[in-house]
């Protein structure tokens, strides 16, 4: 593999890792919000306020 191909390959790997990390973080936040809503009997807005989470950072399925 030449140097350019190696750089392209590594950029793709790094991009994939970053996307995976972001998805995992969003799913973790969504799960935390669900747990707070259930445990403390609060609304989704209250749970997001408690966690200081913005809606656009979530991936709720």
Secondary structure, 3 states (H helix, E strand, C coil): CCHHHHHHHHHHHHHHHHHHHHHHHHHHHHHHHHHHHHHHCCCHHHHHHHHCCCHHHCCCC
